[in-house]
């Protein structure tokens, strides 16, 4: 069991943690709502709140991302969410991070998962049009299932994030994470997020968010692949 964790971690919110931001508070508040009518009627509500405080090269961020999904014929509403507390120290190319994350996902039989990490990231491209960062990581996880079973894992995480400015008010953002278990390489996760963000004015933007999750060792009767599409309106400050 590792007592000291070295994490090369890429921020989930690269655009918000840029060292180009001025000192002080910033962040965003998103509301998303999707409705699908086919064989089943599915209603999905999503809320994201992100707050950052920047002082010189240091950034403290708090993120809360929750989803509620209601499906025809099922009395229980699916509930999933993640909360992150993060400290980052950023230079023009290098970044060092301390992270604490809490995750829960009823649809994947996860009552709670605590993850801690420490590490660095490197910006290989940084311009007004394109940004890209790479990293390799180690994560420490304590997971409790809905049945009350607990397990502790240590994972390596490789990350590639990039942002492309398609137009003056349109950005494409991608975040990719590969996370194998160091004690069982066949046990790995892959997560990819694509977001198309359209700036409406100085405070409001519209985003199309696609998230793909793959888990090679899911719980019994739970599929390996999980896909989520969310349209949201965001207020930035």
Secondary structure, 3 states (H helix, E strand, C coil): CCCCCCCCCCCCCCCCCCCCCCCEEEEEEEEEEEEEECCCEEEEEEEEEEEEEEECCEEEEEEEEEEEEEECCCCCCEEEEEEEEEEEEECCCEEEEEEEEEEEEHHHCEEEEEEEEEEEEEEEEECCCEEEEEEEEEEEEEEEECCCCEEEEEEEEEEEEEEEEEECCEEEEEEEEEEEECCEEEEEEEEEEEEEEEECCCCEEEEEEEEEEEECCCCCCCCCEEEEEEEEEEEEC
